Amino acid sequence: MEALYKLESVAMQNGAFSHSLDMRFPDSLRPYLMRCAVYAISYYITTGRAYSNWESAFAKANPEKLLAYVVSRGSGSDTEYIHRVTAYLRRYCGLRQQED
């Protein structure tokens, strides 16, 4: 998926996949949180957990703004990252509730 590739590219540009990340230094926290968020989103999409409307909204999202939104709320579990992304997609990308 192109949107996922763009998200990973933004994270890479911010040093999220750098081998020199060291959590003893505060400067490494933001890139590390980006990496965690990208892994959570990638897993959510590639394992088929994301529904089609979610993926469509995700494709419309600005990857830089999406990562900034998710990371600004601090660390969390994979589920928390997905909830944050979903909240962003609802607010800025027109995602509606999933139809049951």
C-alpha positions in Angstrom: 0.0 0.0 0.0 1.4 3.3 -1.1 0.2 5.2 2.0 2.0 2.8 4.3 5.2 3.2 2.3 4.9 7.0 2.6 4.4 6.7 6.4 7.5 4.6 6.7 9.5 7.1 4.6 8.5 9.9 6.9 9.5 7.9 9.9 12.8 7.0 8.3 13.5 10.7 7.5 13.0 11.4 11.2 15.5 8.8 12.2 12.9 6.2 13.5 14.8 3.3 12.0 18.3 4.5 12.8 20.7 2.0 14.4 22.0 4.8 16.7 18.7 5.2 18.6 19.5 5.1 22.3 16.7 5.4 24.7 19.0 6.8 27.4 18.8 10.1 25.5 15.6 12.1 25.3 16.2 13.0 21.7 15.7 9.4 20.8 12.1 9.2 22.2 10.3 10.8 19.4 11.9 8.7 16.6 11.4 5.6 18.8 7.7 6.4 19.2 7.4 6.9 15.4 8.9 3.5 14.9 6.4 1.9 17.3 3.5 3.6 15.6 4.6 2.5 12.1 5.0 -1.1 13.3 1.5 -1.0 14.9 -0.1 0.5 11.8 1.8 -1.9 9.4 0.7 -4.9 11.5 -2.9 -3.6 11.6 -3.1 -3.3 7.8 -1.0 -6.2 6.6 -2.9 -8.7 8.8 -6.3 -7.7 7.5 -7.5 -6.1 10.7 -8.1 -2.7 9.0 -11.5 -2.4 7.4 -11.8 -0.9 3.9 -13.1 2.5 5.0 -10.2 2.8 7.5 -7.7 2.0 4.7 -9.3 4.5 2.4 -9.2 7.3 5.0 -5.6 6.3 5.8 -4.6 6.7 2.2 -5.9 10.3 2.3 -3.9 11.2 5.5 -0.9 13.4 5.5 1.8 11.0 6.9 3.8 13.8 8.6 0.8 15.2 10.4 -0.6 11.7 11.2 2.7 10.6 12.9 3.0 14.0 14.7 -0.5 13.5 16.1 0.1 9.9 17.2 3.5 10.6 18.7 2.4 13.8 20.5 0.3 11.7 22.9 3.3 9.7 24.1 4.0 6.0 24.3 1.4 3.3 24.2 0.4 -0.2 23.2 -0.2 -1.2 19.5 -3.9 -0.9 20.3 -3.5 2.6 21.6 -1.6 3.7 18.5 -4.4 2.3 16.3 -7.0 4.1 18.4 -5.0 7.4 18.0 -4.8 6.8 14.2 -8.5 6.1 14.0 -9.3 9.3 15.9 -7.1 11.2 13.5 -8.7 9.6 10.5 -12.2 10.5 11.9 -11.3 14.0 12.6 -9.2 14.9 9.6 -9.9 12.4 6.8 -13.6 11.8 7.0 -13.6 8.3 8.5 -17.0 7.2 9.6 -18.0 4.5 12.1 -17.6 1.0 10.8 -20.9 -0.4 9.6 -21.8 -3.7 11.3 
